[in-house]
Amino acid sequence: MSQEETIKPFSKDYVLRTTAKHMRKSIDISIRKTFDRKEEFANDKNKSSEIFETLSVLHTMRKQLDDFQSNNKTEFRSPK
């Protein structure tokens, strides 16, 4: 096996796109799971407040990720 066959290709664009995709997926899962638990704490004012604060922060994180990608388009190029 030659050295060219053993070296895996590397693309900064691919790594950044994949990382951002996984981050978005994790944030979306957290939003969904947190939202699904709001009824569980409907009678607990403190916990209910914490649920909505958590959702707010998660939405902010998602917006920051979107903004970061939008402001760094050269770093998140699609495959050619």
Phi and psi in degrees as a GROMACS rama.xvg file:
@    title "Ramachandran Plot"
@    xaxis  label "Phi"
@    yaxis  label "Psi"
@TYPE xy
-79.5506  165.859  SER-2
-62.4226  -35.7464  GLN-3
-63.0138  -32.8439  GLU-4
-75.1557  -24.7016  GLU-5
-92.2262  -16.8241  THR-6
-86.701  120.986  ILE-7
-78.5699  142.861  LYS-8
-64.8183  153.694  PRO-9
-133.023  137.077  PHE-10
-141.182  118.193  SER-11
-57.6212  -42.5698  LYS-12
-57.9936  -44.8144  ASP-13
-63.1162  -46.5078  TYR-14
-60.8319  -45.4975  VAL-15
-67.2503  -42.7454  LEU-16
-61.5387  -44.8635  ARG-17
-64.8399  -43.5321  THR-18
-62.1901  -46.7637  THR-19
-61.8834  -39.6179  ALA-20
-62.4229  -43.7124  LYS-21
-68.3062  -37.6253  HIS-22
-62.5521  -46.2756  MET-23
-61.9068  -43.2523  ARG-24
-61.4379  -43.6833  LYS-25
-64.6738  -42.2762  SER-26
-63.3699  -44.6845  ILE-27
-62.8688  -39.146  ASP-28
-62.7934  -44.3729  ILE-29
-63.8894  -39.2899  SER-30
-61.7037  -48.7157  ILE-31
-62.2965  -46.9571  ARG-32
-67.6974  -37.6945  LYS-33
-66.6142  -45.4984  THR-34
-60.1673  -40.5611  PHE-35
-63.9967  -21.6677  ASP-36
-91.8515  -4.34832  ARG-37
-60.98  -37.0155  LYS-38
-65.4142  -32.6707  GLU-39
-60.7342  -29.0596  GLU-40
-115.239  22.2768  PHE-41
-58.6555  -30.1258  ALA-42
-95.9856  4.4158  ASN-43
-114.749  101.35  ASP-44
-57.8263  -43.345  LYS-45
-65.7528  -46.6489  ASN-46
-68.4877  -37.7403  LYS-47
-61.8785  -42.6367  SER-48
-62.8688  -41.2836  SER-49
-63.5716  -38.5029  GLU-50
-59.085  -49.0246  ILE-51
-69.9717  -32.8445  PHE-52
-65.5725  -40.9158  GLU-53
-62.8519  -45.1772  THR-54
-60.2258  -40.3289  LEU-55
-60.9785  -46.1897  SER-56
-64.7363  -42.043  VAL-57
-61.9549  -41.596  LEU-58
-65.6268  -36.828  HIS-59
-64.4875  -41.8245  THR-60
-60.7864  -42.8332  MET-61
-64.3756  -41.0615  ARG-62
-64.238  -41.8667  LYS-63
-62.6509  -40.0782  GLN-64
-63.7326  -46.0927  LEU-65
-59.1617  -45.2597  ASP-66
-64.369  -41.3517  ASP-67
-60.221  -46.1781  PHE-68
-63.7939  -42.4498  GLN-69
-64.4871  -37.5317  SER-70
-83.6861  -5.15499  ASN-71
-131.37  47.6553  ASN-72
-57.5801  -33.8124  LYS-73
-66.5234  -24.3884  THR-74
-84.4099  -14.9485  GLU-75
-121.351  40.7317  PHE-76
-66.9426  145.565  ARG-77
-76.2096  159.016  SER-78
-60.3254  149.081  PRO-79
